[in-house]
């Protein structure tokens, strides 16, 4: 069956968006953050909590559907869904909302992510269960004895391989960090809004997992984001310009290896992420290609993931990511401006949900680093298998 059989082009839209403040210590519970972002997104869509009849969450979120139903005062929830883990979930969550609406199971679906990622659970730190036999029911126990305990170490090995195969340099990776920081400096809501970053700052920062330095790593953030997905027909009556959901896709590479993250290193090649399979499916469903994307919000848990996704989503050839970013192609005015709020590297790390919010801002024309004439925006949630992505366009 072809992708056309599943066509959902432009039939749904994101009508409301919101984030809380991003900080190192919110002083609030995950539920409070989720409620604040959700209420603001619902209001932004011109709705009231009683209009929401569907909720989709990330399965890592500590806030459950019934928590929001009770806290928001939703009278009757018709649909609830959970989607995947962490960074692979955001675009897929929007995709599930689209599916629920087109199937007639809900009319207005709230999609959210909330976490105290600095003052609470710190995702960049290994846990005690990872260092014990059993590996918390994953394949981690086969890697932990060799010192592989965190995501940063995995991506450091991937970066080393990319450098060895294609000659990528630390100065090229630096351009990704510097570009994201420049966008954050223009964004009053970014965690790194008032902290400039120079190439000397980058090169003098401490090495965390060679070749990745401090500024190659995403931030640890307390915060929440929420969006409201509805039909394109309903969205046009809202107070904001709708961001039409041109297409959504999920994917995994062939022979992805079992487990959560670490086994990806056992694949035949580790310089191509699930982004490639996801990109091919997404472009086919959207009926467009990379040359028709005006701006992109690329999942940047680490600088190397940006470089890999630029290649896998077709903005440059495999192995040419380094020279591509060094040319200024990802900056404002470049071939494909990226992460215009500052991204995970400099705005805030809310497992990719902030990328969707910023994509909608670009379509509305309200970003703090607005790309002139932006009518299409790619968002990726493709750090490691599996992955998801979407394309938004102006109504």
N, C-alpha and C positions, 0 to 999 in steps of 0.2 A: 504494500500500500504506500502511495506517495505521500509526501508531506502536505500536498494540496488537500488530501482527504481530511487533514486535521487543521485546515486553514482557520486562523483566528485573527488575521491581519486587521488591525485598526478597529476591532469590534468592541474592545474595552479600553479604558483609560484610567490614568491615575488622576484623581480629582482633588485630593487633599494630601498635604505633606506637613511634617513637623519634626523637629528634634528638640531635645532638652539641651541645656548647656553641657559641654564636654569638660571633664575635670579629672583630677587625680584622686579626689575624695568628695563624692557627691553629698555625703551626709544623709542620703535617702536610701530606702530599700529599692530593690529591683522593681517591685510592684509599683511603688510611688513614681519612679521614673517612667515606667510603661504607661501608667495612667496619665501622666502629664503630657507625654508625647502623643498619646492616642486622642485625648480630648482636644489638643491643639490641631491635630490632623483632621479630625472630624469637623471642627469648626471651620478650618481652612477650606473644606469641601462644601461648606454651606449646609451642613447636616447637623443633626443632634444625635446623641448616643442611641436613642430609640430607633434611628434609621439603620443602624448597623445590624445585619442579620448573619454575618459570617466573620470568623476570625481565623487567621493562619499564623502559626508561630514556628520558630526554629526549635528543634527537639532538644537543643542545649539550654534553652531559656528556662530560668527558674520560675517565670510567671506562666501560669496555665490559663487555658481558656476561661474556666469558671471564675478565676481571680478577676479577670477583666470584665466578665459579664456582671459580676457582683459590684465591682468598683465603679464601672461606668453606668450602671443602672439599666443595662440592656434587658428589655422585657422578654424577648423570645429569640434565642439563637438558633438559626436553621442549619448552619454549617460550621464545622470546625475541622481544621487540618493541621498536621505537623509535617515539617519538611526537613530532612537531612540534618547535618551537623554544621555548626559554625559558618565558616566562610563560603561554603558551597551552597548555602541555603537561600540567600536573599532573592535572587532572580527567580529561583525555583518557587519560592513562596508566592511571588507575584503571579507566576505561571499557574499555581494551584488556584489562586483567587480567580484568574481568568477562566479556568476550566469550570469552577463552581458556578460562576455567573452564566457562562454559555450553556451549561447543563440545566440551568433553571433552579439550581439548589440554593442560590443566594442572590441578592440584588446589590448590596453594598458591603464589601469585604474589607475588614481592617487587617493590615499586615504590619507586624511590629517586631522589634528586637530590643531587648533591654538587658543591660549588664553593668555590674560594678567590676569592671575589668582591671582596676588598679587597687581599689581599697578592699575588694572582695577576692574572687577567684582570679588569679593572674595566669592567663593562658600561656605566657611565655616561660613559665616555671614548671619544671618537671615535678611529678607527684610521687609520693612514697610507693603507690601501687605500681608505678612504672619500673621501680627498681626491685621488684619482687618477682618470684616465679609465678607465672600466670599472666603477667602484664595487663591486669585489669581486663581479662577476657579478650585481648587482642594479640597480635603477633609481635608486640613490642618486646617480649622477653627474649626474642632471638637477636635483638639489636642493642638492648640496654647494656649487656655485658661489654660491648665494644665502645661504650660511651655515647651512643646516640639516645638522647633523652628529650630533646626539644625540637620544635619545628625549625628554629633557626639553624640548627646543625644540619638538618636535611637540606635546606635551601643553600646552605654554604657549600655542601658537596655538589649540588646542581650547578652553582655558580662556578666552582672550580672546574667542572667538566666543560662548561660553556667557554670558559677562558682557555682551556687546553685545546678544545676543538676549533674554536673560531677566533682566538686572539683577543677576546674581549678584555678590557682593562678596567682598573679601579676608577680611573678618571671618567670613563663612560658610565659606570654605575653611579658615580657621584652626580652626574647631570640629572638623573632621575630624582635623587634626593633634593638637589638644589631647585629643580623646577617645582616640585611639590611644596617646598618651603616658601618659594616666592608667591605661590597661590595662597598659602596660608597667611602670609604677611598682609595680604589684601582682604582677608576674611576676619572680621572682628570676633566671630564665634569660634575660631580655630584655637586649639590648645597652644600652638606655636605662633600665634598672631604677632606677638611682640618680640620674637626671637629671630634675628637675622641669621643666615647660614652662608658662609663663604666656602670656597673650595679648600682653603687652608684649614678651616674649622673641620671640614669633613675628613681630610687626610690626616689630621692630627688627633682625631677622635679614637677612642680605644677600639681595638679589634675584639669582637665578641666571638665570632666563629669564622675563621679565615675562609674566604676573603671579605666577609661581611663585617662592617664596622657599626658603631653605634647608630649612625644616621641611615643605615640600610635597613634598620628594624622599625616596624610600626610602633606606634605609641601604645601605652596601656591606658585605658580610658574608662571612666564611669560615665554612662549616658544612655539615652534611648532614642530611637527613631521610629516613626510610624508613617504609613501611607494608606490612603483609602482608594480601593479599586472598585470601579463600577462600570456599567455599560457606557459606550461612547455616546449613546443617545441621552442618557441621564446626565452625563458629565457636561454636555454642552449647555445645560441650564444652570450650571454652578457659577459661583462668583469668580473662579479662576480659569485661565486658559487651560483646557485639558491637554494632558500629555498622552497622546494615543499610544497604545502598546502595539507596535507594528508586529512584533514577533517575540516569542520566548522559546528557549530550547534548553535541554539538558543533555549531557553526554558523558561518556567515559571512553578512554582509549581501549584498543584491543589489548587483551592480556594485562589488565591493570594491576594484578597481584592482589591478594586478599589483605585485609587489615585496614587500618585507618590512614596512616601516613607513611610510616617507615618502609614498608615493603615496596613502595614506588621505586626505591633505589635499586631493586633487583630487576627492573625492566631492562630490555635490550638497549633502549635509549632513554635518558633522563632529561634531555633538553627540550622535549616536546611534552607539554602538559595536556590534560583533558580538554584544554581550550581548543585544540585543533579539531577534535570531533564535534565539540559544541559549536564552534564557529561555522563549520561546514553546514550543520543542520540549521543553525540560526539564519544564515544568509539565504539558504534555500527557502525557508519558511517566509522570510521577509521579502524575498524577491529583489534583493539588493546586495551589493558587495561593499568591501571596505572603502572603495573610492567614493561612496555615497554617504559616509559617516562624517559629520561635521566636528564632533567632539566626543571624547570617550572618558569614561570613569572606570579605570582598570584596577582590579583588586591588587592592592599593594601591601600585603603583609610584610614583604621584603622587596627591596629594589629589583632584585633579579626576576621576581614574578612579573613585573611590568615589562621588562625586556623580553621575556619569553612570550608573553601574551601579544606584544606588538608583532612578533614573528608569526605566532600561531593564528592570529586573527587577520593576517594578510596585509598589514601595513608596511611590512618590509619582508625580505626573504629570510629564510632560516640562516642564522649565523651573522646577519647584518644588523641585528638590534643595537649593538654597541655604536657603530658609526652613525646609525640612524638617530639615536638620542643625542649624540654629540653634535649633530648638525643643527640642533635647535628645532627639530621637527615636532617635538612634543610640547613646545612652549606656545604661548599665545602668539598667533600669527603664523605658526608652523603648520605642517601638513595635517597633523592630528593632535590638537591640544588635549592634554589629559588632566584628570584629577584637579578640577578647577576650584575646589574648595580647600585643597591641600592634601586630600586623600588620607589614607591610614598613616602615612609617614609623618604628616604634620597637622592635620585637622583633628581627627579622632578615630579611634578604632572601635567600631560598633559592628564588627563582622560583616561589613559590606552594605549595611542598610543606608548609611549616610551617602554612599555612592548613588543610590537610587534617588534619594532626596535631591542631591545636587544635579542629577540628570534632569529632573523635573524643573528645577530652577533655570537650567540652561534653556529648556524648551519655552518656559514662560518669559525668559529674558530678564531674570532677576538675580542672576549669579553675581557675586562680588568680583568675579573674573569672567565676565560675560564674553562669549565668543560671538563676534559679529555675524548676524544672519544664521545662527545655529537653528536648524530645523530637524536634525536627527542626532541622537545621542546613543552610543553603545554603553552598556553597563555589563561588567563581567563579575562573576562569582566563581572563578576557576583557579583556586590555589593548588589543589591536588584532587585526585579522583574521589568522587565524580565532580562534575562542574555544571554551572548554569550561566545563562546570559540572556540579555534582552536588548531590544532596540526600541527607543521611544521616538516619536516624531510629533511635530506640531499639528494641531487640528486645523 
